[in-house]
Amino acid sequence: MNVLVTGGNAGIGYFVAERLASAGAAVVLGSRDAGKATAAARAIRDRVPGASVRHLPLDLADLPSLKSSVDSIVQLDAVVLNAGVALDDPPRRETADGHELMFATNHLGHFALVHWLGPLLGAARIVTTGSFAARTERLDLDDLQSFDAYDPKRTYGRSKLAQMSFGFELDRRLRAAGSRCLSVVVHPGGALDSLTPARAGVHVRSASQRLLGLPAGLLLHGKDSGARTAVHAVLDPDVRGGQLWGPRQFGLRGAPHLEQPHAHMTDPDTAEVLWRRSVELTGVDPMASLVSAGPS
């Protein structure tokens, strides 16, 4: 099994890659930072001797670069759309293309990436990583890039909601086209660094940080546990397209659990407008390549 994990060099993406490698998958780490990807690959091999893991240079904020980025990939059984940017403070930041950075990286980059990966996916699983933060947000379809009202936390939540909306809409379109690809949406719950085990060169956790994080462990978990939903969506044969998987306990921690998505995440009218605007902003349509690739 060949799996691409975007943002696989750090955080939840790293632990998704580590767990998949432990299950025998050949893992491709999509990352714009070669040094961090090398460290992540080394950490995985230290824990999984003989693991097949390599780096794919990938910068989701640089839309024109994505087509050539995937040239070295021959075939994929799954792609985990995980990479993301979360800014804590103003001012609003833009990519070189003039797109708001979080919306561009978290949503537009993945939207375009699926288009360029389309011919390589066959009957693959496309797993989109959303966020608990999307529950309380709503998309402003007249201001998707937060020109008028920029608040970092709100903009981040909306960018993750856009990802989730895309994942559910992608499933609807794949089903209508008779595709064998599956689009599944997941979220990691409340995943904290202080509850995440250390990995050499990837994540450092001091004894004091571990102790300070213990009380939070009653409700939340580490990024290693948060990765379980995406791994489940990739590997479990009973997973179906259009599903949402999150942690079992209050959606915040625990084993993967099938959730009922909130109505605003699956609203087809909102998704239709978001899809159309995303095509306009990226210049590509994922379904064009997925359908032209044909069944496999």
Contacts in CASP RR format, 6 or more apart in sequence:
PFRMAT RR
TARGET T0000
AUTHOR 0000-0000-0000
METHOD contacts of the structure
MODEL  1
MNVLVTGGNAGIGYFVAERLASAGAAVVLGSRDAGKATAAARAIRDRVPG
ASVRHLPLDLADLPSLKSSVDSIVQLDAVVLNAGVALDDPPRRETADGHE
LMFATNHLGHFALVHWLGPLLGAARIVTTGSFAARTERLDLDDLQSFDAY
DPKRTYGRSKLAQMSFGFELDRRLRAAGSRCLSVVVHPGGALDSLTPARA
GVHVRSASQRLLGLPAGLLLHGKDSGARTAVHAVLDPDVRGGQLWGPRQF
GLRGAPHLEQPHAHMTDPDTAEVLWRRSVELTGVDPMASLVSAGPS
1 20 0 8 1.000
1 24 0 8 1.000
1 25 0 8 1.000
1 26 0 8 1.000
1 77 0 8 1.000
1 78 0 8 1.000
2 25 0 8 1.000
2 26 0 8 1.000
2 28 0 8 1.000
2 75 0 8 1.000
2 76 0 8 1.000
2 77 0 8 1.000
2 78 0 8 1.000
3 20 0 8 1.000
3 25 0 8 1.000
3 26 0 8 1.000
3 27 0 8 1.000
3 28 0 8 1.000
3 76 0 8 1.000
3 77 0 8 1.000
3 78 0 8 1.000
3 79 0 8 1.000
3 80 0 8 1.000
3 234 0 8 1.000
4 27 0 8 1.000
4 28 0 8 1.000
4 30 0 8 1.000
4 56 0 8 1.000
4 73 0 8 1.000
4 76 0 8 1.000
4 78 0 8 1.000
4 79 0 8 1.000
4 80 0 8 1.000
4 117 0 8 1.000
5 13 0 8 1.000
5 16 0 8 1.000
5 17 0 8 1.000
5 20 0 8 1.000
5 27 0 8 1.000
5 28 0 8 1.000
5 29 0 8 1.000
5 30 0 8 1.000
5 79 0 8 1.000
5 80 0 8 1.000
5 82 0 8 1.000
6 30 0 8 1.000
6 31 0 8 1.000
6 58 0 8 1.000
6 60 0 8 1.000
6 79 0 8 1.000
6 80 0 8 1.000
6 81 0 8 1.000
6 82 0 8 1.000
6 83 0 8 1.000
6 110 0 8 1.000
6 113 0 8 1.000
7 13 0 8 1.000
7 14 0 8 1.000
7 29 0 8 1.000
7 30 0 8 1.000
7 31 0 8 1.000
7 58 0 8 1.000
7 82 0 8 1.000
7 83 0 8 1.000
7 84 0 8 1.000
8 14 0 8 1.000
8 16 0 8 1.000
8 17 0 8 1.000
8 29 0 8 1.000
8 30 0 8 1.000
8 31 0 8 1.000
8 37 0 8 1.000
8 40 0 8 1.000
8 82 0 8 1.000
8 83 0 8 1.000
9 29 0 8 1.000
9 30 0 8 1.000
9 31 0 8 1.000
9 33 0 8 1.000
9 35 0 8 1.000
9 36 0 8 1.000
9 37 0 8 1.000
9 39 0 8 1.000
9 40 0 8 1.000
9 55 0 8 1.000
9 202 0 8 1.000
10 36 0 8 1.000
10 40 0 8 1.000
10 202 0 8 1.000
10 203 0 8 1.000
11 196 0 8 1.000
11 202 0 8 1.000
11 203 0 8 1.000
11 223 0 8 1.000
12 82 0 8 1.000
12 129 0 8 1.000
12 188 0 8 1.000
12 191 0 8 1.000
12 223 0 8 1.000
12 226 0 8 1.000
12 227 0 8 1.000
12 230 0 8 1.000
13 80 0 8 1.000
13 82 0 8 1.000
13 83 0 8 1.000
13 223 0 8 1.000
13 227 0 8 1.000
13 230 0 8 1.000
14 40 0 8 1.000
14 43 0 8 1.000
14 44 0 8 1.000
14 199 0 8 1.000
14 202 0 8 1.000
14 203 0 8 1.000
14 223 0 8 1.000
15 196 0 8 1.000
15 223 0 8 1.000
15 224 0 8 1.000
15 226 0 8 1.000
15 227 0 8 1.000
16 80 0 8 1.000
16 82 0 8 1.000
16 227 0 8 1.000
16 230 0 8 1.000
16 231 0 8 1.000
17 27 0 8 1.000
17 29 0 8 1.000
17 40 0 8 1.000
17 44 0 8 1.000
17 53 0 8 1.000
18 43 0 8 1.000
18 44 0 8 1.000
18 47 0 8 1.000
18 48 0 8 1.000
18 199 0 8 1.000
18 224 0 8 1.000
18 227 0 8 1.000
19 227 0 8 1.000
19 228 0 8 1.000
19 231 0 8 1.000
20 27 0 8 1.000
20 231 0 8 1.000
20 234 0 8 1.000
20 235 0 8 1.000
21 27 0 8 1.000
21 44 0 8 1.000
21 48 0 8 1.000
21 51 0 8 1.000
21 52 0 8 1.000
21 53 0 8 1.000
22 47 0 8 1.000
22 48 0 8 1.000
22 51 0 8 1.000
23 231 0 8 1.000
23 235 0 8 1.000
24 51 0 8 1.000
24 52 0 8 1.000
25 52 0 8 1.000
25 77 0 8 1.000
25 234 0 8 1.000
26 52 0 8 1.000
26 53 0 8 1.000
27 44 0 8 1.000
27 51 0 8 1.000
27 52 0 8 1.000
27 53 0 8 1.000
27 54 0 8 1.000
28 53 0 8 1.000
28 54 0 8 1.000
28 55 0 8 1.000
28 56 0 8 1.000
28 73 0 8 1.000
28 76 0 8 1.000
29 37 0 8 1.000
29 40 0 8 1.000
29 41 0 8 1.000
29 53 0 8 1.000
29 54 0 8 1.000
29 55 0 8 1.000
29 56 0 8 1.000
30 37 0 8 1.000
30 55 0 8 1.000
30 56 0 8 1.000
30 57 0 8 1.000
30 58 0 8 1.000
30 83 0 8 1.000
31 37 0 8 1.000
31 40 0 8 1.000
31 55 0 8 1.000
31 56 0 8 1.000
31 57 0 8 1.000
31 58 0 8 1.000
31 83 0 8 1.000
32 57 0 8 1.000
32 58 0 8 1.000
32 59 0 8 1.000
32 60 0 8 1.000
32 61 0 8 1.000
34 55 0 8 1.000
34 57 0 8 1.000
36 202 0 8 1.000
37 55 0 8 1.000
38 55 0 8 1.000
39 200 0 8 1.000
39 201 0 8 1.000
39 202 0 8 1.000
40 53 0 8 1.000
40 201 0 8 1.000
40 202 0 8 1.000
41 53 0 8 1.000
41 54 0 8 1.000
41 55 0 8 1.000
42 200 0 8 1.000
42 201 0 8 1.000
43 199 0 8 1.000
43 200 0 8 1.000
43 201 0 8 1.000
43 202 0 8 1.000
44 51 0 8 1.000
44 53 0 8 1.000
45 51 0 8 1.000
45 53 0 8 1.000
46 200 0 8 1.000
47 199 0 8 1.000
56 69 0 8 1.000
56 70 0 8 1.000
56 72 0 8 1.000
56 73 0 8 1.000
57 69 0 8 1.000
58 66 0 8 1.000
58 69 0 8 1.000
58 83 0 8 1.000
58 113 0 8 1.000
59 65 0 8 1.000
59 69 0 8 1.000
60 66 0 8 1.000
60 83 0 8 1.000
60 84 0 8 1.000
60 104 0 8 1.000
60 105 0 8 1.000
60 108 0 8 1.000
60 109 0 8 1.000
60 110 0 8 1.000
60 113 0 8 1.000
61 85 0 8 1.000
61 95 0 8 1.000
61 96 0 8 1.000
61 99 0 8 1.000
61 101 0 8 1.000
61 104 0 8 1.000
61 105 0 8 1.000
61 109 0 8 1.000
62 95 0 8 1.000
62 96 0 8 1.000
62 97 0 8 1.000
63 95 0 8 1.000
63 97 0 8 1.000
63 99 0 8 1.000
63 104 0 8 1.000
63 108 0 8 1.000
63 109 0 8 1.000
63 112 0 8 1.000
63 282 0 8 1.000
64 97 0 8 1.000
66 109 0 8 1.000
66 112 0 8 1.000
66 113 0 8 1.000
66 116 0 8 1.000
67 116 0 8 1.000
69 116 0 8 1.000
70 113 0 8 1.000
70 116 0 8 1.000
70 117 0 8 1.000
70 120 0 8 1.000
73 117 0 8 1.000
73 120 0 8 1.000
74 120 0 8 1.000
75 120 0 8 1.000
75 122 0 8 1.000
76 117 0 8 1.000
76 120 0 8 1.000
76 121 0 8 1.000
76 124 0 8 1.000
77 124 0 8 1.000
77 125 0 8 1.000
78 124 0 8 1.000
78 125 0 8 1.000
78 126 0 8 1.000
78 127 0 8 1.000
78 234 0 8 1.000
79 113 0 8 1.000
79 114 0 8 1.000
79 117 0 8 1.000
79 121 0 8 1.000
79 124 0 8 1.000
79 125 0 8 1.000
79 126 0 8 1.000
79 127 0 8 1.000
80 127 0 8 1.000
80 129 0 8 1.000
80 230 0 8 1.000
80 234 0 8 1.000
81 110 0 8 1.000
81 113 0 8 1.000
81 114 0 8 1.000
81 126 0 8 1.000
81 127 0 8 1.000
81 128 0 8 1.000
81 129 0 8 1.000
81 163 0 8 1.000
82 129 0 8 1.000
82 230 0 8 1.000
83 105 0 8 1.000
83 106 0 8 1.000
83 110 0 8 1.000
84 102 0 8 1.000
84 105 0 8 1.000
84 106 0 8 1.000
85 101 0 8 1.000
85 102 0 8 1.000
85 105 0 8 1.000
85 106 0 8 1.000
86 102 0 8 1.000
86 152 0 8 1.000
86 156 0 8 1.000
87 93 0 8 1.000
87 101 0 8 1.000
87 102 0 8 1.000
87 152 0 8 1.000
87 155 0 8 1.000
87 156 0 8 1.000
88 152 0 8 1.000
88 153 0 8 1.000
89 152 0 8 1.000
90 150 0 8 1.000
90 152 0 8 1.000
91 150 0 8 1.000
92 100 0 8 1.000
92 146 0 8 1.000
92 150 0 8 1.000
92 155 0 8 1.000
93 100 0 8 1.000
93 101 0 8 1.000
94 100 0 8 1.000
94 101 0 8 1.000
94 104 0 8 1.000
95 101 0 8 1.000
95 104 0 8 1.000
95 105 0 8 1.000
97 104 0 8 1.000
98 104 0 8 1.000
99 108 0 8 1.000
99 145 0 8 1.000
99 281 0 8 1.000
100 145 0 8 1.000
100 146 0 8 1.000
100 147 0 8 1.000
100 150 0 8 1.000
100 155 0 8 1.000
102 152 0 8 1.000
102 155 0 8 1.000
102 156 0 8 1.000
102 159 0 8 1.000
103 144 0 8 1.000
103 145 0 8 1.000
103 146 0 8 1.000
103 155 0 8 1.000
103 158 0 8 1.000
103 159 0 8 1.000
103 162 0 8 1.000
105 159 0 8 1.000
106 156 0 8 1.000
106 159 0 8 1.000
106 160 0 8 1.000
106 162 0 8 1.000
106 163 0 8 1.000
107 159 0 8 1.000
107 162 0 8 1.000
107 163 0 8 1.000
107 166 0 8 1.000
107 278 0 8 1.000
108 278 0 8 1.000
108 281 0 8 1.000
108 282 0 8 1.000
109 282 0 8 1.000
110 128 0 8 1.000
110 163 0 8 1.000
110 166 0 8 1.000
111 166 0 8 1.000
111 278 0 8 1.000
111 282 0 8 1.000
111 284 0 8 1.000
111 286 0 8 1.000
112 282 0 8 1.000
112 283 0 8 1.000
112 284 0 8 1.000
114 126 0 8 1.000
114 170 0 8 1.000
114 286 0 8 1.000
114 290 0 8 1.000
115 282 0 8 1.000
115 284 0 8 1.000
115 285 0 8 1.000
115 286 0 8 1.000
115 288 0 8 1.000
115 289 0 8 1.000
116 284 0 8 1.000
116 289 0 8 1.000
117 289 0 8 1.000
118 286 0 8 1.000
118 289 0 8 1.000
118 290 0 8 1.000
118 293 0 8 1.000
119 289 0 8 1.000
119 292 0 8 1.000
119 293 0 8 1.000
120 293 0 8 1.000
121 181 0 8 1.000
121 290 0 8 1.000
121 293 0 8 1.000
122 180 0 8 1.000
122 181 0 8 1.000
122 293 0 8 1.000
122 294 0 8 1.000
122 295 0 8 1.000
122 296 0 8 1.000
123 180 0 8 1.000
123 181 0 8 1.000
123 295 0 8 1.000
123 296 0 8 1.000
124 181 0 8 1.000
124 182 0 8 1.000
125 181 0 8 1.000
125 182 0 8 1.000
125 183 0 8 1.000
125 184 0 8 1.000
125 233 0 8 1.000
125 234 0 8 1.000
125 239 0 8 1.000
126 167 0 8 1.000
126 170 0 8 1.000
126 181 0 8 1.000
126 182 0 8 1.000
126 183 0 8 1.000
126 184 0 8 1.000
127 184 0 8 1.000
127 185 0 8 1.000
127 186 0 8 1.000
127 230 0 8 1.000
127 233 0 8 1.000
127 234 0 8 1.000
128 163 0 8 1.000
128 164 0 8 1.000
128 166 0 8 1.000
128 167 0 8 1.000
128 170 0 8 1.000
128 183 0 8 1.000
128 184 0 8 1.000
128 185 0 8 1.000
128 186 0 8 1.000
129 163 0 8 1.000
129 186 0 8 1.000
129 187 0 8 1.000
129 188 0 8 1.000
129 230 0 8 1.000
130 160 0 8 1.000
130 163 0 8 1.000
130 164 0 8 1.000
130 185 0 8 1.000
130 186 0 8 1.000
130 187 0 8 1.000
131 156 0 8 1.000
131 157 0 8 1.000
131 160 0 8 1.000
131 164 0 8 1.000
131 187 0 8 1.000
131 188 0 8 1.000
131 189 0 8 1.000
132 187 0 8 1.000
132 188 0 8 1.000
132 189 0 8 1.000
132 190 0 8 1.000
132 251 0 8 1.000
132 252 0 8 1.000
133 153 0 8 1.000
133 156 0 8 1.000
133 157 0 8 1.000
133 160 0 8 1.000
134 157 0 8 1.000
134 158 0 8 1.000
134 160 0 8 1.000
134 161 0 8 1.000
134 163 0 8 1.000
134 164 0 8 1.000
134 187 0 8 1.000
134 265 0 8 1.000
135 262 0 8 1.000
137 154 0 8 1.000
137 157 0 8 1.000
137 158 0 8 1.000
137 160 0 8 1.000
137 161 0 8 1.000
138 158 0 8 1.000
138 161 0 8 1.000
138 264 0 8 1.000
139 158 0 8 1.000
139 161 0 8 1.000
139 162 0 8 1.000
139 165 0 8 1.000
139 270 0 8 1.000
139 274 0 8 1.000
140 149 0 8 1.000
140 158 0 8 1.000
141 270 0 8 1.000
141 273 0 8 1.000
141 274 0 8 1.000
141 277 0 8 1.000
143 149 0 8 1.000
144 158 0 8 1.000
144 162 0 8 1.000
144 274 0 8 1.000
144 277 0 8 1.000
146 154 0 8 1.000
146 155 0 8 1.000
146 158 0 8 1.000
161 264 0 8 1.000
161 265 0 8 1.000
162 274 0 8 1.000
164 185 0 8 1.000
164 187 0 8 1.000
164 244 0 8 1.000
164 261 0 8 1.000
164 265 0 8 1.000
165 265 0 8 1.000
165 266 0 8 1.000
165 267 0 8 1.000
165 270 0 8 1.000
165 271 0 8 1.000
165 274 0 8 1.000
166 271 0 8 1.000
166 274 0 8 1.000
166 275 0 8 1.000
166 278 0 8 1.000
167 183 0 8 1.000
167 185 0 8 1.000
167 242 0 8 1.000
168 183 0 8 1.000
168 185 0 8 1.000
168 242 0 8 1.000
168 261 0 8 1.000
168 265 0 8 1.000
168 266 0 8 1.000
168 271 0 8 1.000
169 268 0 8 1.000
169 271 0 8 1.000
169 272 0 8 1.000
169 274 0 8 1.000
169 275 0 8 1.000
170 183 0 8 1.000
170 286 0 8 1.000
170 287 0 8 1.000
171 182 0 8 1.000
171 183 0 8 1.000
171 184 0 8 1.000
171 241 0 8 1.000
171 242 0 8 1.000
172 268 0 8 1.000
172 271 0 8 1.000
173 287 0 8 1.000
174 181 0 8 1.000
174 182 0 8 1.000
174 183 0 8 1.000
174 241 0 8 1.000
174 287 0 8 1.000
174 290 0 8 1.000
175 241 0 8 1.000
177 287 0 8 1.000
177 290 0 8 1.000
177 291 0 8 1.000
178 295 0 8 1.000
179 290 0 8 1.000
179 291 0 8 1.000
179 294 0 8 1.000
179 295 0 8 1.000
180 295 0 8 1.000
180 296 0 8 1.000
181 290 0 8 1.000
182 239 0 8 1.000
182 240 0 8 1.000
182 241 0 8 1.000
182 242 0 8 1.000
183 241 0 8 1.000
183 242 0 8 1.000
184 233 0 8 1.000
184 239 0 8 1.000
184 240 0 8 1.000
184 241 0 8 1.000
184 242 0 8 1.000
184 243 0 8 1.000
184 244 0 8 1.000
184 245 0 8 1.000
185 242 0 8 1.000
185 243 0 8 1.000
185 244 0 8 1.000
185 245 0 8 1.000
185 261 0 8 1.000
185 265 0 8 1.000
186 229 0 8 1.000
186 230 0 8 1.000
186 232 0 8 1.000
186 233 0 8 1.000
186 244 0 8 1.000
186 245 0 8 1.000
186 246 0 8 1.000
186 256 0 8 1.000
187 229 0 8 1.000
187 244 0 8 1.000
187 245 0 8 1.000
187 246 0 8 1.000
187 251 0 8 1.000
188 223 0 8 1.000
188 226 0 8 1.000
188 227 0 8 1.000
188 229 0 8 1.000
188 230 0 8 1.000
188 246 0 8 1.000
188 247 0 8 1.000
189 220 0 8 1.000
189 221 0 8 1.000
189 226 0 8 1.000
189 229 0 8 1.000
189 246 0 8 1.000
189 247 0 8 1.000
189 251 0 8 1.000
189 252 0 8 1.000
189 253 0 8 1.000
190 220 0 8 1.000
190 221 0 8 1.000
190 222 0 8 1.000
190 226 0 8 1.000
190 247 0 8 1.000
190 252 0 8 1.000
190 253 0 8 1.000
191 220 0 8 1.000
191 221 0 8 1.000
191 222 0 8 1.000
191 223 0 8 1.000
191 225 0 8 1.000
191 226 0 8 1.000
192 213 0 8 1.000
192 216 0 8 1.000
192 217 0 8 1.000
192 220 0 8 1.000
192 221 0 8 1.000
192 222 0 8 1.000
192 223 0 8 1.000
193 203 0 8 1.000
193 205 0 8 1.000
193 209 0 8 1.000
193 222 0 8 1.000
193 223 0 8 1.000
194 205 0 8 1.000
194 209 0 8 1.000
194 210 0 8 1.000
194 212 0 8 1.000
194 213 0 8 1.000
194 216 0 8 1.000
195 213 0 8 1.000
195 216 0 8 1.000
195 217 0 8 1.000
195 220 0 8 1.000
195 221 0 8 1.000
195 222 0 8 1.000
195 223 0 8 1.000
195 225 0 8 1.000
196 203 0 8 1.000
196 205 0 8 1.000
196 222 0 8 1.000
196 223 0 8 1.000
196 224 0 8 1.000
197 203 0 8 1.000
197 205 0 8 1.000
197 222 0 8 1.000
197 224 0 8 1.000
198 204 0 8 1.000
198 205 0 8 1.000
203 223 0 8 1.000
217 253 0 8 1.000
219 249 0 8 1.000
219 250 0 8 1.000
219 252 0 8 1.000
219 253 0 8 1.000
220 252 0 8 1.000
220 253 0 8 1.000
221 247 0 8 1.000
221 252 0 8 1.000
221 253 0 8 1.000
221 254 0 8 1.000
225 247 0 8 1.000
225 253 0 8 1.000
225 254 0 8 1.000
226 247 0 8 1.000
228 247 0 8 1.000
228 254 0 8 1.000
228 255 0 8 1.000
228 256 0 8 1.000
229 245 0 8 1.000
229 246 0 8 1.000
229 247 0 8 1.000
229 256 0 8 1.000
232 239 0 8 1.000
232 245 0 8 1.000
232 256 0 8 1.000
233 239 0 8 1.000
233 243 0 8 1.000
233 245 0 8 1.000
233 256 0 8 1.000
239 245 0 8 1.000
243 258 0 8 1.000
244 258 0 8 1.000
244 259 0 8 1.000
244 260 0 8 1.000
244 261 0 8 1.000
244 265 0 8 1.000
245 256 0 8 1.000
245 257 0 8 1.000
245 258 0 8 1.000
245 259 0 8 1.000
246 256 0 8 1.000
246 257 0 8 1.000
246 259 0 8 1.000
247 253 0 8 1.000
247 254 0 8 1.000
247 255 0 8 1.000
247 256 0 8 1.000
247 257 0 8 1.000
248 254 0 8 1.000
248 255 0 8 1.000
248 256 0 8 1.000
248 257 0 8 1.000
251 257 0 8 1.000
251 259 0 8 1.000
264 270 0 8 1.000
279 285 0 8 1.000
END
